Amino acid sequence: MKKLVFFTDKLTGRKELEEEATAKMFRELEEDYGVKLTVVDIPPMSWIEFGNYADILDSKGPDALEEFPEAMEEVKDADYLFTSYIGVSSRMIEAAPDLKFIGVARVEPKSVNLSAAKARNIPVSSAKTRIDDVTADYTVGLLLCEVKNFARRDLVHMGHWLPEGSFPLNNSRNRRFKHKRAGIVGLTPIGVEVARRLKGFGVELVACDSEGRTCEELGVRMIPLEELMATSDFVILEEFLNEKTAGMITKDLIDSMKSTAFFVNTAYARLVDEKALLSALQEHRIMGAAIDCFMEKPIPDDSPYYQLDNATVTPALAQDSVDKAEISFDILIEDLKRFIDGRELLNRAA
């Protein structure tokens, strides 16, 4: 029987491991591959302590943190290791002579000293796709909420029936999605999943991408950013944030949008000229927006976002899901199986 070690943390503990779907994955791993899970309970931290620990981990790396004795003891004879926010330092890797595979239940493998793993030829996989479906679901839901006025017409929150003759600002544009043009800025993994979901609505899918990515299998037609912004009924922003893309949605591009268009951003606020977007919404030069990311979080009480009558604004919730742990372990266990079988890893990070 091979030994797989997992370190608990503030976000992922025994409760998440005991969820039915997750527990079943690990049972099948043991039955089919002879890999038994050993859970290492890291001493509890307060949210402040955990936040400080995670900040150091992400900014300085795992070698800047002291190893937990419980973790060091269990990795000595471990064959495989899963972690989330508990650091895997070079010292820990050196202490585990039989270690052959590391999985990180996070989008980026910042919890692991990648150089030390590489020196030992230990592959590292991360759950880099764990937010793709979650965020794509939310993005399309947020767009529907804005275009179809779900929130504005919610009787529970209004507390009364919609008064006769009283309609939301964009009611005259509350039409079917079919044949509308949806322009996706950024065919990142999330962007592709957004396209996949919108295809079922019968929209015309167009896109542009800073890295030249395409999506022919979904029938997405590539066009220049300028054309996308000026002709799309729905502009959906899903680019990665980097030096090339920061500020890419300029005032001129926003000003070129159709007066009937909707703007959606569940990616990064820094991709957009936020002041220009707010101005376009305040002056009703575009029909509406669905926004989940901001330059400042939380937004202040006097923020103009609170005064908009043509936007659906949520507090950075697009990546939230109660089944994040389940999704992460599904990804990592699949890659571990592939490693054991000698197949190519799907989510290799290093």
C-alpha positions in Angstrom: 0.0 0.0 0.0 1.3 3.4 -1.0 1.0 6.4 1.3 -0.6 9.7 0.3 -0.3 12.5 2.9 -2.6 15.5 3.0 -2.1 18.5 5.3 -5.3 20.1 6.7 -5.6 23.9 6.9 -8.1 26.6 7.8 -9.9 26.3 4.5 -9.7 22.5 3.9 -10.0 20.2 6.9 -11.5 16.8 7.8 -15.0 18.1 7.3 -14.3 18.7 3.6 -12.5 15.4 3.3 -15.5 13.6 4.7 -18.0 15.0 2.2 -19.6 12.1 0.4 -18.2 12.8 -3.1 -14.7 13.6 -1.8 -14.6 10.5 0.5 -15.7 8.3 -2.4 -12.8 9.6 -4.6 -10.2 8.6 -1.9 -11.9 5.2 -1.3 -11.7 4.5 -5.0 -8.1 5.6 -5.1 -7.3 3.1 -2.4 -9.3 0.3 -3.9 -8.1 0.7 -7.5 -4.6 2.0 -7.0 -3.5 0.8 -3.6 -3.0 4.4 -2.4 -4.2 5.1 1.2 -4.8 8.6 2.5 -3.1 9.8 5.7 -4.5 13.1 7.0 -2.2 15.3 9.0 -4.1 17.7 11.3 -2.2 20.9 11.4 -2.7 22.8 14.7 -5.7 25.2 14.4 -5.0 28.8 13.5 -7.2 31.9 13.9 -8.2 33.6 10.7 -5.7 36.4 11.4 -2.9 33.8 12.0 -3.9 31.9 8.9 -4.0 35.1 6.8 -0.5 36.0 8.0 0.8 32.5 7.3 -0.7 32.6 3.8 0.7 36.1 3.1 4.2 34.9 3.9 3.7 31.7 1.9 2.6 33.5 -1.2 5.1 36.4 -1.0 8.2 34.7 0.3 7.7 31.1 -0.4 7.4 28.0 1.9 11.1 28.1 2.9 10.4 31.3 4.8 8.1 29.5 7.2 8.9 27.0 9.9 7.6 23.5 9.2 5.0 21.9 11.4 6.5 18.9 13.3 3.4 16.8 12.5 3.9 17.4 8.8 7.6 16.7 8.9 7.0 13.4 10.7 4.4 12.0 8.3 6.2 12.9 5.0 9.3 10.9 6.0 7.8 7.7 4.4 5.2 9.4 2.1 5.0 8.4 -1.6 2.7 11.2 -2.6 1.7 14.5 -1.0 -1.3 16.8 -1.3 -1.4 20.2 0.3 -3.4 23.4 0.0 -2.1 26.3 2.1 0.5 24.4 4.2 4.0 25.0 2.9 6.1 22.3 1.3 9.7 23.6 1.7 13.0 22.3 0.4 13.7 20.9 3.9 10.4 18.9 3.8 11.2 17.6 0.3 14.7 16.5 1.5 13.1 14.7 4.5 10.9 12.6 2.2 13.2 10.3 0.2 10.3 8.2 -1.3 8.2 11.3 -2.4 7.3 10.9 -6.1 4.4 13.3 -6.7 3.0 16.6 -5.1 -0.5 18.0 -5.7 -1.5 21.5 -4.7 -5.2 22.1 -4.1 -4.9 25.7 -5.3 -4.9 27.5 -8.7 -1.2 28.3 -8.4 1.3 26.0 -6.7 2.7 28.7 -4.4 2.7 26.3 -1.5 5.6 24.3 -2.9 9.3 25.0 -3.4 9.2 24.2 -7.1 13.0 24.4 -7.5 13.5 21.7 -4.8 10.8 19.5 -6.4 12.4 19.9 -9.8 15.8 19.0 -8.4 14.3 15.7 -7.3 12.3 15.2 -10.5 9.1 15.3 -8.6 6.2 16.5 -10.7 3.9 19.1 -9.1 0.3 19.4 -10.2 -2.1 22.2 -9.1 -5.9 22.5 -9.2 -5.5 25.3 -11.7 -8.8 24.6 -13.4 -10.9 24.5 -10.2 -12.5 27.9 -10.6 -13.2 27.6 -14.4 -16.6 26.1 -14.2 -17.5 28.0 -11.1 -16.6 31.4 -12.5 -18.1 30.6 -15.9 -21.4 29.6 -14.3 -21.4 32.8 -12.3 -20.5 35.0 -15.2 -23.4 33.8 -17.4 -25.7 34.0 -14.4 -24.7 37.6 -13.6 -25.2 38.5 -17.3 -28.7 36.9 -17.2 -29.5 38.7 -13.9 -28.6 42.1 -15.4 -30.2 41.6 -18.8 -33.4 39.9 -17.5 -33.8 42.2 -14.4 -33.9 39.2 -12.0 -32.7 41.2 -9.0 -34.7 44.4 -9.8 -37.9 42.4 -10.1 -37.4 40.1 -7.1 -40.6 40.4 -5.0 -38.9 39.2 -1.8 -36.5 42.1 -1.8 -38.9 44.7 -3.2 -41.5 43.7 -0.6 -44.4 44.4 -3.0 -45.7 43.7 -6.5 -44.2 45.7 -9.3 -46.4 48.9 -9.5 -48.3 49.2 -12.8 -46.3 51.1 -15.4 -43.1 50.8 -13.4 -40.3 49.1 -15.3 -36.5 48.9 -14.9 -34.5 51.1 -17.2 -33.5 48.3 -19.5 -36.9 46.7 -19.7 -37.3 47.6 -23.4 -34.1 45.6 -24.2 -35.2 42.5 -22.2 -35.3 40.2 -25.2 -34.1 36.7 -26.0 -30.3 36.0 -26.2 -30.7 34.1 -29.5 -28.9 35.9 -32.4 -27.3 38.5 -30.1 -23.5 38.9 -30.5 -21.5 37.9 -27.4 -18.0 39.2 -27.5 -15.5 37.5 -25.2 -12.3 39.3 -24.5 -9.9 36.6 -23.5 -10.2 33.0 -24.5 -8.7 31.9 -21.2 -10.0 28.6 -19.8 -12.8 30.5 -18.1 -13.5 32.4 -21.3 -13.8 29.2 -23.2 -16.2 27.8 -20.6 -18.3 31.0 -20.8 -18.4 30.5 -24.6 -19.5 26.9 -24.1 -22.4 28.0 -21.9 -23.5 30.9 -24.1 -23.5 28.6 -27.2 -26.6 27.0 -25.8 -28.5 30.3 -26.0 -28.0 30.5 -29.7 -25.8 33.7 -29.6 -23.2 34.6 -32.2 -19.9 34.0 -30.5 -16.9 36.3 -31.3 -13.7 36.8 -29.4 -10.3 38.4 -29.2 -7.3 37.2 -27.2 -4.1 38.8 -26.2 -2.1 35.6 -26.7 -3.7 34.4 -29.9 -5.8 31.6 -28.3 -8.7 30.4 -30.4 -11.8 28.2 -29.9 -12.8 26.8 -33.2 -14.5 23.8 -31.7 -17.2 26.1 -30.3 -17.5 28.1 -33.5 -16.0 31.2 -31.9 -15.0 33.7 -34.6 -11.9 35.8 -33.9 -12.2 39.6 -34.5 -10.1 42.6 -33.5 -10.8 44.1 -30.0 -12.0 47.4 -31.5 -14.6 45.6 -33.6 -15.7 43.4 -30.7 -16.3 46.4 -28.5 -18.1 48.4 -31.1 -20.4 45.6 -32.4 -21.2 43.2 -29.5 -24.5 43.1 -27.6 -22.7 41.5 -24.6 -19.0 42.3 -23.9 -17.6 39.8 -21.5 -14.1 40.3 -20.1 -12.1 37.2 -19.1 -8.5 38.0 -19.9 -5.6 37.2 -17.6 -4.0 40.3 -15.9 -0.5 41.1 -17.0 1.6 44.0 -18.3 0.1 43.6 -21.8 -3.6 43.5 -20.7 -3.6 46.0 -17.8 -5.8 48.9 -18.8 -6.7 47.3 -22.2 -10.3 48.4 -22.1 -9.7 52.1 -22.6 -12.1 55.0 -22.5 -12.2 55.1 -26.3 -13.2 51.5 -26.4 -15.9 51.9 -23.9 -17.2 55.0 -25.7 -17.4 52.9 -28.9 -19.9 50.5 -27.4 -23.5 50.3 -28.6 -26.0 52.1 -26.5 -27.9 48.8 -26.2 -24.8 46.8 -25.1 -24.1 45.2 -21.7 -20.6 45.0 -20.2 -19.6 42.1 -17.9 -16.4 41.8 -15.9 -15.7 38.8 -13.6 -12.0 38.9 -14.3 -9.9 41.8 -13.1 -10.8 45.5 -12.4 -7.4 46.6 -13.6 -8.2 45.5 -17.1 -10.6 48.4 -17.4 -10.6 52.1 -17.2 -13.0 52.0 -14.3 -13.7 55.8 -14.3 -14.7 55.6 -18.0 -17.0 52.6 -17.4 -18.7 54.3 -14.5 -19.2 57.4 -16.5 -20.8 55.5 -19.4 -23.2 53.8 -16.9 -24.0 57.0 -15.1 -24.8 58.8 -18.3 -26.7 55.8 -19.7 -24.4 55.6 -22.8 -24.5 51.8 -22.5 -27.5 49.7 -21.5 -26.0 48.1 -18.4 -23.2 46.2 -16.7 -22.6 43.1 -14.5 -19.6 43.6 -12.4 -17.8 41.4 -9.8 -14.4 43.0 -9.5 -13.2 46.4 -8.3 -10.1 48.5 -8.0 -10.8 48.9 -4.3 -12.2 46.2 -2.1 -14.4 46.6 -0.3 -15.8 49.5 -2.2 -16.4 52.5 0.1 -19.9 53.5 1.3 -19.9 56.6 -1.0 -18.9 54.6 -4.1 -20.8 55.6 -7.3 -21.5 51.9 -7.8 -24.2 52.1 -5.2 -26.0 54.8 -7.1 -26.2 53.0 -10.4 -29.7 52.0 -11.7 -28.4 50.0 -14.7 -25.9 47.6 -13.2 -25.8 44.3 -11.2 -22.8 44.5 -8.8 -21.7 41.7 -6.6 -18.9 41.7 -4.0 -16.2 39.5 -5.6 -18.2 36.3 -5.5 -17.5 34.8 -9.0 -15.0 32.3 -7.7 -16.9 31.2 -4.6 -18.3 27.6 -4.4 -19.0 25.3 -1.5 -17.5 22.4 -3.4 -14.1 23.9 -4.2 -12.4 21.2 -2.1 -14.2 18.5 -4.0 -13.3 20.0 -7.4 -9.6 20.4 -6.3 -9.3 16.8 -5.1 -11.0 15.5 -8.3 -8.4 17.3 -10.4 -5.4 16.2 -8.2 -6.5 12.6 -7.9 -6.9 12.3 -11.6 -3.4 13.6 -12.2 -2.0 11.2 -9.5 -3.7 8.3 -11.3 -2.2 9.4 -14.5 1.2 9.7 -12.9 0.9 6.1 -11.6 -0.2 4.9 -15.0 2.6 6.7 -16.7 0.2 9.0 -18.6 0.6 12.7 -19.3 -0.6 14.9 -16.5 -3.4 17.3 -17.3 -2.6 19.9 -14.7 1.1 19.8 -14.3 2.5 23.0 -12.9 6.2 22.1 -12.7 
